[in-house]
Amino acid sequence: MLSQDIPRVGTLLVDSAERVGVFQGVESGLWYLRPVTGGVEWTVDPQTVRPADADERLRARTARANARSRGEVL
């Protein structure tokens, strides 16, 4: 993904470690992602992320629904 192609907040992206995260925003040239089940944001180089594919999006939605059903704070 090119750095000038900034995704919308909430877009699911995959980093170089194959972690799926929710795009939160940009600061100092780095992109911030948050785990789909909530938690601490992490930074990524925009050149090392890609959009989540259909399977990854489905797994992320399922993980979020499961966390919500357990009463976890998202």
C-alpha atoms as an extended CHARMM CRD file, in Angstrom:
* protein
*
        74  EXT
         1         1  MET       CA              0.0000000000        0.0000000000        0.0000000000  PROA      1               0.0000000000
         2         2  LEU       CA              1.3960000000        3.4010000000       -0.8900000000  PROA      2               0.0000000000
         3         3  SER       CA              1.7950000000        5.9010000000        1.9260000000  PROA      3               0.0000000000
         4         4  GLN       CA             -0.2240000000        8.5320000000        0.0530000000  PROA      4               0.0000000000
         5         5  ASP       CA             -3.1610000000        6.1000000000       -0.0640000000  PROA      5               0.0000000000
         6         6  ILE       CA             -4.2490000000        6.6630000000        3.5190000000  PROA      6               0.0000000000
         7         7  PRO       CA             -7.1310000000        4.3080000000        4.3410000000  PROA      7               0.0000000000
         8         8  ARG       CA            -10.2930000000        5.2990000000        6.1490000000  PROA      8               0.0000000000
         9         9  VAL       CA            -10.3180000000        4.9330000000        9.9110000000  PROA      9               0.0000000000
        10        10  GLY       CA            -11.6980000000        1.4810000000       10.6780000000  PROA      10              0.0000000000
        11        11  THR       CA            -10.1670000000       -0.2400000000        7.6490000000  PROA      11              0.0000000000
        12        12  LEU       CA             -8.7300000000       -3.6790000000        8.3970000000  PROA      12              0.0000000000
        13        13  LEU       CA             -5.0500000000       -3.9620000000        7.4830000000  PROA      13              0.0000000000
        14        14  VAL       CA             -2.4210000000       -6.6830000000        7.8490000000  PROA      14              0.0000000000
        15        15  ASP       CA              1.1090000000       -5.8040000000        8.9880000000  PROA      15              0.0000000000
        16        16  SER       CA              4.3980000000       -7.5020000000        8.1170000000  PROA      16              0.0000000000
        17        17  ALA       CA              3.9700000000       -9.9060000000       11.0820000000  PROA      17              0.0000000000
        18        18  GLU       CA              0.5830000000      -10.9570000000        9.6200000000  PROA      18              0.0000000000
        19        19  ARG       CA             -1.3410000000       -9.2680000000       12.4650000000  PROA      19              0.0000000000
        20        20  VAL       CA             -4.7360000000       -7.8990000000       11.4740000000  PROA      20              0.0000000000
        21        21  GLY       CA             -5.4540000000       -4.4670000000       12.8720000000  PROA      21              0.0000000000
        22        22  VAL       CA             -7.9820000000       -1.6760000000       12.5760000000  PROA      22              0.0000000000
        23        23  PHE       CA             -6.5280000000        1.4950000000       11.0600000000  PROA      23              0.0000000000
        24        24  GLN       CA             -6.7040000000        4.3530000000       13.5920000000  PROA      24              0.0000000000
        25        25  GLY       CA             -4.8030000000        7.1990000000       11.9670000000  PROA      25              0.0000000000
        26        26  VAL       CA             -1.4440000000        8.7090000000       11.0580000000  PROA      26              0.0000000000
        27        27  GLU       CA              1.1470000000       10.5190000000       13.1060000000  PROA      27              0.0000000000
        28        28  SER       CA              4.7260000000       11.4350000000       12.1690000000  PROA      28              0.0000000000
        29        29  GLY       CA              4.5330000000        9.3150000000        9.0250000000  PROA      29              0.0000000000
        30        30  LEU       CA              3.5670000000        6.1390000000       10.8840000000  PROA      30              0.0000000000
        31        31  TRP       CA              0.2010000000        4.4350000000       10.7800000000  PROA      31              0.0000000000
        32        32  TYR       CA             -1.5240000000        3.2980000000       13.9530000000  PROA      32              0.0000000000
        33        33  LEU       CA             -3.3810000000       -0.0050000000       14.1140000000  PROA      33              0.0000000000
        34        34  ARG       CA             -5.4330000000       -1.4100000000       16.9770000000  PROA      34              0.0000000000
        35        35  PRO       CA             -6.2190000000       -5.0990000000       17.5470000000  PROA      35              0.0000000000
        36        36  VAL       CA             -9.7180000000       -5.9990000000       16.3280000000  PROA      36              0.0000000000
        37        37  THR       CA            -10.6110000000       -7.2150000000       19.8350000000  PROA      37              0.0000000000
        38        38  GLY       CA             -9.4310000000       -3.9770000000       21.4530000000  PROA      38              0.0000000000
        39        39  GLY       CA             -6.1830000000       -3.2210000000       23.1940000000  PROA      39              0.0000000000
        40        40  VAL       CA             -3.0700000000       -1.1730000000       22.6990000000  PROA      40              0.0000000000
        41        41  GLU       CA             -2.3460000000        0.3950000000       19.3320000000  PROA      41              0.0000000000
        42        42  TRP       CA              0.8820000000       -0.3310000000       17.5110000000  PROA      42              0.0000000000
        43        43  THR       CA              2.6710000000        1.5750000000       14.7740000000  PROA      43              0.0000000000
        44        44  VAL       CA              3.5220000000        0.3340000000       11.3160000000  PROA      44              0.0000000000
        45        45  ASP       CA              5.4270000000        1.6490000000        8.3510000000  PROA      45              0.0000000000
        46        46  PRO       CA              2.7990000000        2.3520000000        5.6680000000  PROA      46              0.0000000000
        47        47  GLN       CA              4.9540000000        0.5250000000        3.1070000000  PROA      47              0.0000000000
        48        48  THR       CA              4.7040000000       -2.7530000000        5.0650000000  PROA      48              0.0000000000
        49        49  VAL       CA              0.9280000000       -3.1430000000        5.3660000000  PROA      49              0.0000000000
        50        50  ARG       CA             -1.7070000000       -4.4660000000        3.0230000000  PROA      50              0.0000000000
        51        51  PRO       CA             -5.4960000000       -4.5680000000        3.0540000000  PROA      51              0.0000000000
        52        52  ALA       CA             -6.9780000000       -7.6180000000        4.7750000000  PROA      52              0.0000000000
        53        53  ASP       CA             -8.3570000000      -10.2050000000        2.3670000000  PROA      53              0.0000000000
        54        54  ALA       CA            -11.8710000000      -11.6780000000        2.6360000000  PROA      54              0.0000000000
        55        55  ASP       CA            -10.8100000000      -14.5540000000        4.9190000000  PROA      55              0.0000000000
        56        56  GLU       CA             -8.8840000000      -12.2300000000        7.2290000000  PROA      56              0.0000000000
        57        57  ARG       CA            -11.8430000000       -9.8400000000        7.4410000000  PROA      57              0.0000000000
        58        58  LEU       CA            -14.1870000000      -12.7130000000        8.3150000000  PROA      58              0.0000000000
        59        59  ARG       CA            -11.8230000000      -14.0050000000       11.0310000000  PROA      59              0.0000000000
        60        60  ALA       CA            -11.4880000000      -10.4770000000       12.4330000000  PROA      60              0.0000000000
        61        61  ARG       CA            -15.2650000000       -9.9650000000       12.5730000000  PROA      61              0.0000000000
        62        62  THR       CA            -15.6770000000      -13.3560000000       14.2510000000  PROA      62              0.0000000000
        63        63  ALA       CA            -12.9640000000      -12.5930000000       16.8260000000  PROA      63              0.0000000000
        64        64  ARG       CA            -14.5970000000       -9.2470000000       17.5960000000  PROA      64              0.0000000000
        65        65  ALA       CA            -18.0600000000      -10.8160000000       17.9710000000  PROA      65              0.0000000000
        66        66  ASN       CA            -16.6340000000      -13.5020000000       20.2660000000  PROA      66              0.0000000000
        67        67  ALA       CA            -14.8620000000      -10.9090000000       22.4230000000  PROA      67              0.0000000000
        68        68  ARG       CA            -18.0360000000       -8.8470000000       22.6560000000  PROA      68              0.0000000000
        69        69  SER       CA            -20.0650000000      -11.9300000000       23.6650000000  PROA      69              0.0000000000
        70        70  ARG       CA            -17.5640000000      -12.5710000000       26.4900000000  PROA      70              0.0000000000
        71        71  GLY       CA            -18.1700000000       -9.0270000000       27.7150000000  PROA      71              0.0000000000
        72        72  GLU       CA            -14.7130000000       -7.7530000000       26.8600000000  PROA      72              0.0000000000
        73        73  VAL       CA            -14.2720000000       -4.0180000000       26.5170000000  PROA      73              0.0000000000
        74        74  LEU       CA            -13.5720000000       -3.2360000000       22.8830000000  PROA      74              0.0000000000
